[in-house]
C-alpha cells in the first residue's frame, strides 16, 4: 500500500481520487498578517474555504494539493481546519517561492534543506501534520544565481525523501526547461517532477520538449482566462492527448480562496470562474466536446496524481 502525507494523516494513494494538483487555500504575506490587525479575517477565510472545498467535493473532487510554499503564507493549521470541516483531503507543500528575499542570501543550500527536511519527515508548524510535496518556483527573471539555490533546495529535499516536486514557472520565458536542467544536474528523476503553469501557452513544440524529458506538465491555471482563454487551454490539451501525452498531464486552477495581492473585487471581476469548481463544471465538459476520451480525462484527474505520489522513498 502506497501512501502520501495529507494534513490530517497518511492517505492511501488509491483513495486520492479526483485530484486538483495545484491550488491554494491562503496566499498571504506573513509579516503583514502578524503586524497589522485585520489584514486577515481568519474565521471569514476558513468559512469561505470550507464552502469552496465542499462545493468541489460535491462535484467529485476528493483531494486538493495546496502548493503554497513557506514564504507565501502557508498555514497548516488553517489547512487542517478546512480539511476537517469540509471532508476534502488536502496535501500541503514545503519549499520556497521564487521571489529573491534578502534572507536567502547568506545560507547555503544544505543548510536550508536541513530546516525544511523535518516538515517532510517529522511535522510542520508544531502540528501533527507532515507535508507531501515540494514546491519550487522560477518566474520571468529566470534561473538567477539565487533562484538556482532555491531549485537545488527542492532537488535535495526530493532526493533525501522521494517526495515529488511541483513547480511554478513563467512559460513564456521557458523557465520550465531551465528548471529541468537544474534538477537533472542535481540527479533528480524528472518523471517525479510536475512543471507547472504550462497551460498558459499554446506552444505545443515547447510543451513536448518538457514532456520528452519525462516530466508531467501542469495545465493548472483554468479560470485565469485573461492569461489564456479556457477554449485555447482545452484545445491544447486535446491536441496533446491526440499525440499520446495524456499520461503526463494534470489539471488544476492555481486558485486561492484568499490572496492578499489584489482586492477581492478586482479578482472577482478579472477571473470570475477562478474557483475549485471550474474544472468539474466547465472544463471537463469542454474537454469531452473537444474529443478527449473519458479514459484520458480519468488519467489526467485520477491516474496521474496517484502515480506522482507513488513510488516514494529516498534515493
C-alpha positions, 0 to 999 in steps of 0.5 A: 500500500502506497501512501502520501502525507495529507494534513490530517494523516497518511492517505492511501494513494488509491483513495486520492481520487479526483485530484486538483494538483495545484491550488491554494487555500491562503496566499498571504504575506506573513509579516503583514498578517502578524503586524497589522490587525485585520489584514486577515479575517481568519474565521471569514477565510476558513468559512469561505474555504470550507464552502469552496472545498465542499462545493468541489467535493460535491462535484467529485473532487476528493483531494486538493494539493495546496502548493503554497510554499513557506514564504507565501503564507502557508498555514497548516493549521488553517489547512487542517481546519478546512480539511476537517470541516469540509471532508476534502483531503488536502496535501500541503507543500514545503519549499520556497517561492521564487521571489529573491528575499534578502534572507536567502542570501547568506545560507547555503543550500544544505543548510536550508534543506536541513530546516525544511527536511523535518516538515517532510519527515517529522511535522510542520508548524508544531502540528501533527501534520507532515507535508507531501510535496515540494514546491519550487518556483522560477518566474520571468527573471529566470534561473538567477544565481539565487533562484538556482539555490532555491531549485537545488533546495527542492532537488535535495529535499526530493532526493533525501525523501522521494517526495515529488516536486511541483513547480511554478514557472513563467512559460513564456520565458521557458523557465520550465526547461531551465528548471529541468536542467537544474534538477537533472544536474542535481540527479533528480528523476524528472518523471517525479517532477510536475512543471507547472503553469504550462497551460498558459501557452499554446506552444505545443513544440515547447510543451513536448520538449518538457514532456520528452524529458519525462516530466508531467506538465501542469495545465493548472491555471483554468479560470485565469482566462485573461492569461489564456482563454479556457477554449485555447487551454482545452484545445491544447490539451486535446491536441496533446492527448491526440499525440499520446501525452495524456499520461503526463498531464494534470489539471488544476486552477492555481486558485486561492480562496484568499490572496492578499495581492489584489482586492477581492473585487478586482479578482472577482471581476478579472477571473470570475470562474477562478474557483475549485469548481471550474474544472468539474463544471466547465472544463471537463465538459469542454474537454469531452466536446473537444474529443478527449476520451473519458479514459484520458480525462480519468488519467489526467484527474485520477491516474496521474496524481496517484502515480506522482505520489507513488513510488516514494522513498529516498534515493 
